[in-house]
Amino acid sequence: MIKTILRGETQRHHAMTVLLELKIDPENLQEIIVQPYKRKRSEDQNKYMWVLNTAIGDHLGYFKQAMHLELMKLLLPPIIHECPSGMHEEYTTKHLRIKEMSAYLEKILFWAGIEQIPIPPKPYEGPL
């Protein structure tokens, strides 16, 4: 599989070269998909989320994984899956983009403030 993000003319040229070099074979069909690029949360955001999960969990007596699940259930809408046994709710942050992750981190900080839970400072510059 070949995957590239078009950031400029160099990547566009590379993609066109790859397409032109593809052999057309009715026995081995190729699929080409072009879609908007979606930036997922940053590494800094992810690290800070775990700092928050740990700090809040320590304060409330939860392990960080359990606190992560509780905060997602409290602050994120569920992803609903239809299963043979009925509907299943999933809570996850793995599909959040940068703005969505910022909003989630802000919700965690707001909730922690209301609950008067001490929070460590953000360990990086820039927005949440």
N, C-alpha and C positions, 0 to 999 in steps of 0.2 A: 504494500500500500504506500502511496506517495501522498504526503500532506504538506502543504506550505501555506504560509500566511502572506498575503500580498501587502507588503509594506511600502513597496516602491517599484520602480522599473526593473531593477535587477531580479526581483522575485517573479515579476510578470514574465520577463524574458526566459527565465529558467522554466516556468510552468509551460510556456508555449513550446519550448524546445522538447520538453518531456512529452507533450501531446503529439508533436510532429514525429517523434521517434517511436511512438507506440505502433506495434504491428497489429493490423486488423486481421483477426482470426475468428471465423464464425463458431469455432469450437471452444474458444476462450474469450468470451465477451468481456468488455471492460465497462465500468460505470464511472461517470464523472459527475461529481456533485460540487456545486459552488454555493456557498452559504455565507451569511454574515459571520464575522468572527466575534465571539463572545468572550471577553476577558473575564476569567474567574477571579475569585478573591486573591489578594496578594499573600505572599508568604508571611509578611509582617502581620497582616490582619489575622491569619490563621494562628500564628504564634501567640498573639495577644489574646485571642479567644481562649486559648488553652491556659494562659496566665490567669485570665478571669475565672474560667471554670475551676481551676485549682484553688485560687484565693477564696472564692465564694463557697466552694465545696468544703475547704478546710474550716471556714467560719461556721458552716451549718452542719458539719459532720458527714459530708458525702465524699465518696471518691470522685475524682475529676470526671471520669466517664459517666457516672451516674448523674453528676451535676450537669454535665453537658446535655444529657437526655432531658432532664427536668427543665432546663432553661429553654431548650428547643420546643418542648411541649407547651411551655408557658408563653413563649414570645413569637413563635413561628406558626404559620398555617400548615396543616398537614398536607402531605401529598397522598391522595386517595387512590388505592389500587383495587380493582375488582378481582376477587379470587373466587374459586369454586365454593369456598366456605363462607363467602360474603365479602364485605368491604374491609379493606385493611388500611390503616393509617400509618404513614411513614413520616418521620421527622428527620431532616438532614440539612446540613449546611454545605454539602459538597457541590451543589449546583449554583450556589449564590455567586453573583457577579460582584464586582468591587463595590458599586453603590448599594446593592442589597446587603452585602456583608457589613458595610459601614452603618447602615440603618439598624441591623441586628445588634452590632456592638453597642450602638447608642442606646438601644432598648435595654440591653444587659446593664449598662452603666446607670441608666435612669432607675431601673428596678432595684439595683443594689443600693443606690442612694436613698430610695424610699425605705428600704429595709435596714438602712444604716449599717451596711456592710462595708468595712474598709477595703478599698481597691488600690492595687499598686498602679503607679503611673504608667502611661503608654511608653514602651521602650524604644520608640522610633519617631522620627520627625514626620510631619505631614498629617493628612486627614486620617480618620479612623479607617 
